[in-house]
């Protein structure tokens, strides 16, 4: 798969899907499957345009929604679904001020894309002036995504975020078609967990506003584990959220490795304890509960 940060001077005839694709939920998966199938049938290159940062992160950073996926995770997802080219459009003042006409010229002249696949509520251009109707009226063949529902609710990134924030991991898994996960590189920490008898892998998160916090039964690269995602309120001086994972019955060096942490079950919310002894006792209980969870065969 080819990834472009700038539009190429020449491109193959393409069918292109456009969107943020945050979370890569079932609706996104259906859209991309339609894209790849259509492109194959009509001799076109299946392509995707996505935006970085998320437009709401650009316009209202303090009120932007929690990120469900990093750009790296999205690119891995696109490749796995059969996408051949991805255009990562930098969302900035110049792009946000672009007229719908200018954006459509890029699609047609630079990307050779006459077939566009988008959600039915897709808008583009300055002040969101362009719509699906605009594309159609300018000669584009638009293949909109029909609404995907589960239990009467429209599948969306917002619905996934809400499920994760409320600890409804089974619902989030149903919306995503897989367990929710966070990927990152294992970095060196203060090694407090090792001192307490529970060594942890400190997973660097690309974004500092995750969709969930608390203590969870997880798997790290398939190994049963217990994770704390939060501010570690018992430990003073931690300025930002950290993801720390204790792998059950594991001994090994993971430093520098890129790992995937899958979330299966919330054990408890994060809270402050009266000292390290109380924290250590709770961690021991968390590990017991995590081990029991995985022994049930639910994950």
C-alpha positions as CSV (number, residue, x, y, z in Angstrom):
1,X,0.0,0.0,0.0
2,X,1.3,3.5,-0.9
3,X,0.9,6.3,1.6
4,X,1.0,10.0,0.4
5,X,1.4,13.1,2.5
6,X,1.0,15.2,-0.7
7,X,-1.0,14.6,-3.8
8,X,0.9,13.0,-6.6
9,X,1.4,14.7,-9.9
10,X,-0.1,11.7,-11.7
11,X,-2.5,9.0,-10.4
12,X,-4.2,5.9,-11.6
13,X,-8.0,6.1,-12.2
14,X,-9.4,5.6,-8.7
15,X,-12.4,4.9,-6.6
16,X,-11.8,6.8,-3.4
17,X,-13.4,6.7,0.1
18,X,-13.2,9.8,2.1
19,X,-13.5,10.2,5.9
20,X,-11.8,10.3,9.3
21,X,-12.3,6.5,9.9
22,X,-11.7,6.9,13.6
23,X,-12.1,3.5,15.2
24,X,-12.6,1.5,12.0
25,X,-16.0,0.2,13.2
26,X,-18.3,-2.0,11.3
27,X,-19.7,0.8,9.2
28,X,-16.1,1.7,8.0
29,X,-15.4,-1.9,7.3
30,X,-18.5,-2.3,5.1
31,X,-17.6,1.0,3.2
32,X,-14.1,-0.2,2.5
33,X,-15.2,-3.6,1.5
34,X,-17.6,-2.0,-1.0
35,X,-14.8,0.3,-2.2
36,X,-12.3,-2.6,-2.9
37,X,-15.0,-4.8,-4.5
38,X,-16.1,-1.9,-6.8
39,X,-12.6,-1.0,-7.8
40,X,-11.8,-4.6,-8.6
41,X,-14.9,-5.0,-10.8
42,X,-14.2,-1.7,-12.7
43,X,-10.4,-1.8,-13.0
44,X,-9.8,1.1,-10.7
45,X,-7.4,1.6,-7.8
46,X,-9.1,1.5,-4.4
47,X,-7.9,4.6,-2.5
48,X,-8.7,6.4,0.8
49,X,-8.4,10.0,1.8
50,X,-8.2,10.6,5.6
51,X,-7.4,13.6,7.7
52,X,-4.8,14.4,10.3
53,X,-5.5,15.8,12.8
54,X,-9.2,15.1,13.2
55,X,-11.1,18.3,12.1
56,X,-12.6,18.7,15.5
57,X,-9.1,18.6,17.1
58,X,-8.1,21.4,14.8
59,X,-11.2,23.7,15.3
60,X,-11.9,22.9,19.0
61,X,-8.9,21.1,20.6
62,X,-10.2,21.4,24.1
63,X,-13.5,19.9,23.2
64,X,-12.3,17.3,20.6
65,X,-13.6,13.8,21.0
66,X,-11.3,11.1,22.4
67,X,-9.2,9.4,19.7
68,X,-10.1,5.7,19.0
69,X,-7.1,5.0,16.8
70,X,-3.8,6.5,15.9
71,X,-2.8,7.2,12.3
72,X,-0.5,4.2,12.3
73,X,-3.4,1.9,13.4
74,X,-5.7,3.4,10.7
75,X,-3.0,2.7,8.0
76,X,-2.6,-0.9,9.1
77,X,-6.4,-1.2,9.0
78,X,-6.6,0.2,5.4
79,X,-3.9,-2.2,4.2
80,X,-5.6,-5.2,5.8
81,X,-8.9,-4.3,4.0
82,X,-7.2,-4.2,0.6
83,X,-6.8,-0.4,0.0
84,X,-3.8,0.3,-2.3
85,X,-3.3,4.0,-1.9
86,X,-3.9,6.4,1.1
87,X,-3.8,10.2,1.0
88,X,-3.2,11.6,4.5
89,X,-4.5,15.2,4.1
90,X,-3.1,17.6,6.6
91,X,-6.1,19.4,8.1
92,X,-5.0,23.0,8.6
93,X,-6.2,26.6,7.9
94,X,-5.5,26.4,4.2
95,X,-7.3,23.1,3.7
96,X,-10.3,24.1,5.9
97,X,-10.7,27.4,3.8
98,X,-10.7,25.5,0.5
99,X,-13.9,25.9,-1.5
100,X,-15.9,22.8,-2.4
101,X,-15.1,23.5,-6.1
102,X,-11.3,23.5,-5.4
103,X,-11.6,20.2,-3.4
104,X,-13.5,18.6,-6.3
105,X,-10.9,19.7,-8.7
106,X,-8.3,17.9,-6.7
107,X,-10.4,14.8,-6.7
108,X,-10.9,14.8,-10.5
109,X,-7.7,16.4,-11.8
110,X,-5.0,15.2,-9.4
111,X,-6.4,11.9,-8.1
112,X,-8.3,10.9,-11.2
113,X,-11.3,10.0,-9.0
114,X,-14.7,10.1,-10.5
115,X,-16.1,7.5,-8.1
116,X,-16.4,8.6,-4.5
117,X,-17.6,6.6,-1.5
118,X,-18.7,8.6,1.6
119,X,-21.2,8.5,4.4
120,X,-24.6,10.0,3.6
121,X,-23.9,13.0,5.9
122,X,-20.5,13.8,4.3
123,X,-19.7,17.5,4.0
124,X,-16.6,19.2,2.7
125,X,-15.1,22.6,1.8
126,X,-15.2,25.9,3.7
127,X,-18.1,26.1,6.2
128,X,-19.0,22.5,5.2
129,X,-20.7,23.9,2.1
130,X,-20.2,20.8,0.0
131,X,-22.4,17.7,0.3
132,X,-23.2,14.5,-1.4
133,X,-25.6,16.4,-3.6
134,X,-22.7,18.8,-4.6
135,X,-20.6,15.9,-5.7
136,X,-23.4,14.4,-7.8
137,X,-24.3,17.7,-9.4
138,X,-20.6,18.0,-10.6
139,X,-20.6,14.6,-12.3
140,X,-19.1,12.4,-9.6
141,X,-20.5,9.0,-9.2
142,X,-21.3,8.8,-5.4
143,X,-21.8,5.5,-3.7
144,X,-23.1,6.4,-0.2
145,X,-22.9,4.1,2.7
146,X,-26.2,2.8,3.9
147,X,-26.8,3.2,7.7
148,X,-25.5,0.2,9.7
149,X,-27.3,-0.6,12.9
150,X,-26.8,-2.9,15.8
151,X,-29.7,-3.4,18.2
152,X,-31.5,-0.4,16.7
153,X,-28.6,2.0,17.1
154,X,-26.6,3.6,14.3
155,X,-23.0,2.4,14.4
156,X,-20.7,5.4,14.7
157,X,-17.5,6.4,16.3
158,X,-19.5,8.4,18.9
159,X,-21.4,5.3,19.9
160,X,-18.1,3.4,20.3
161,X,-16.7,6.2,22.4
162,X,-19.7,6.3,24.6
163,X,-19.6,2.5,25.2
164,X,-16.0,2.6,26.1
165,X,-16.4,5.5,28.5
166,X,-19.3,3.7,30.2
167,X,-17.2,0.5,30.6
168,X,-19.4,-1.4,28.1
169,X,-16.6,-3.2,26.4
170,X,-18.8,-6.0,25.0
171,X,-21.0,-3.4,23.3
172,X,-17.9,-1.7,21.9
173,X,-16.6,-5.0,20.6
174,X,-19.8,-5.6,18.8
175,X,-19.7,-2.2,17.2
176,X,-16.0,-2.7,16.1
177,X,-16.2,-6.3,15.2
178,X,-13.2,-6.9,17.4
179,X,-12.0,-6.0,20.9
180,X,-11.1,-2.4,21.3
181,X,-7.3,-2.0,21.4
182,X,-4.5,0.6,21.8
183,X,-1.1,0.1,20.1
184,X,2.2,1.7,21.1
185,X,5.8,1.2,21.8
186,X,7.0,-0.2,25.2
187,X,9.2,2.5,26.8
188,X,11.2,2.8,30.0
189,X,9.3,4.0,33.1
190,X,10.1,4.6,36.8
191,X,10.0,0.8,37.4
192,X,7.7,1.3,40.4
193,X,5.6,-1.8,39.4
194,X,8.7,-3.9,39.5
195,X,9.5,-2.6,43.0
196,X,6.0,-3.5,44.1
197,X,6.3,-7.0,42.7
198,X,4.2,-6.4,39.6
199,X,6.5,-5.3,36.7
200,X,4.6,-3.5,34.0
201,X,5.1,-2.7,30.3
202,X,4.7,1.1,29.9
203,X,3.0,1.5,26.5
204,X,3.5,4.9,24.9
205,X,0.2,6.2,23.5
206,X,0.2,8.5,20.5
207,X,-2.7,10.6,21.8
208,X,-3.1,11.8,25.4
209,X,-6.9,11.6,25.4
210,X,-8.0,8.0,25.3
211,X,-11.6,6.9,25.1
212,X,-11.4,5.0,28.4
213,X,-9.7,5.0,31.8
214,X,-9.5,2.5,34.7
215,X,-8.2,-0.9,35.4
216,X,-9.0,-3.7,32.9
217,X,-8.5,-7.3,32.0
218,X,-6.5,-7.1,28.7
219,X,-4.3,-9.0,26.4
220,X,-0.9,-7.7,25.3
221,X,0.0,-9.3,22.0
222,X,-2.2,-12.2,23.0
223,X,-0.9,-12.7,26.5
224,X,-3.5,-12.3,29.4
225,X,-2.7,-9.2,31.4
226,X,-4.1,-6.5,33.7
227,X,-3.8,-2.8,32.6
228,X,-4.1,0.5,34.4
229,X,-4.9,3.4,32.1
230,X,-5.0,6.6,34.1
231,X,-3.1,9.3,36.1
232,X,-1.9,7.0,38.9
233,X,-3.4,9.3,41.7
234,X,-1.6,7.4,44.5
235,X,1.7,8.4,42.9
236,X,2.4,12.2,43.1
237,X,3.7,14.1,40.1
238,X,2.3,12.2,37.2
239,X,1.1,14.9,34.7
240,X,-0.5,12.8,32.0
241,X,-2.3,9.6,31.4
242,X,-0.2,6.4,31.3
243,X,-1.0,2.9,30.0
244,X,0.8,0.3,32.2
245,X,0.3,-3.4,31.6
246,X,1.2,-6.3,33.9
247,X,1.4,-9.5,31.9
248,X,0.2,-12.5,34.0
249,X,2.8,-15.3,34.3
250,X,5.2,-13.6,31.9
251,X,8.9,-12.9,32.0
252,X,10.7,-11.2,29.2
253,X,12.0,-7.9,27.8
254,X,9.6,-5.9,25.7
255,X,11.4,-2.6,25.6
256,X,11.3,-1.0,22.2
257,X,8.7,-3.4,20.9
258,X,5.5,-2.1,19.3
259,X,2.6,-3.9,21.0
260,X,-1.2,-4.2,20.9
261,X,-3.2,-4.0,24.1
262,X,-6.8,-5.4,23.7
263,X,-9.4,-4.4,26.3
264,X,-11.9,-7.1,27.4
265,X,-13.4,-6.3,30.8
266,X,-13.3,-3.4,33.3
267,X,-12.2,-4.6,36.7
268,X,-12.6,-1.2,38.5
269,X,-12.2,2.5,38.2
270,X,-8.9,4.1,39.0
271,X,-8.7,5.5,42.6
272,X,-6.3,6.9,45.1
273,X,-5.0,4.6,47.9
274,X,-3.6,5.5,51.3
275,X,0.0,4.6,50.4
276,X,1.9,2.0,48.5
277,X,1.0,-0.9,50.7
278,X,-2.7,-0.4,50.0
279,X,-2.0,0.0,46.3
280,X,0.1,-3.2,46.2
281,X,-2.7,-5.2,47.9
282,X,-5.2,-3.9,45.4
283,X,-2.9,-4.7,42.4
284,X,-2.6,-8.2,43.7
285,X,-6.4,-8.5,43.9
286,X,-6.7,-7.0,40.3
287,X,-4.3,-9.7,39.0
288,X,-6.3,-12.4,40.7
289,X,-9.5,-11.1,39.1
290,X,-7.8,-10.8,35.8
291,X,-6.6,-14.3,35.9
292,X,-10.1,-15.6,36.9
293,X,-11.6,-13.6,34.0
294,X,-9.4,-15.3,31.4
295,X,-9.9,-18.7,33.0
296,X,-13.6,-18.4,32.3
297,X,-12.9,-18.5,28.6
298,X,-14.8,-15.3,27.9
299,X,-11.8,-13.9,26.0
